[in-house]
């Protein structure tokens, strides 16, 4: 049972990493890092198409990672 929970957790972690690598940034470069926050305010918060799909899936995968981390820390304290 422990191996099942850990393998699900590692699968979700790999999906989260892959999703973050696929996700494109809204502002490229150093200038976007410093002052790129205002672009998303005026442009709107909802992305459409493939980017919107990736954004929603990353949200769900991040929540799944949080939940599996929580359950693994409670039910498998000797392993981690």
Phi, psi and omega in degrees: 000323179297319180295323178297312180297318180291323179292322175297317180297316180291326176295316178295322178296319178294320177296322178295317178296315179296319179295321178293322178291328179285326184297131178268150180281154179282327179229122182274151171085180183290324179297325177290331179290320183281311186241020186275357182291330183287336179298318183288335179289315183278334182281333183108154186270345186260121176273153182243159176076219184295321180295322177295320178297313180297319180297316178295317181295322177296324177296314179295319180292323178295319176295320178296321177296318179297316181293316180292327175296317179298311181293323177294324180289332179276311188272339181235057185289336181283337184274316186273000000 
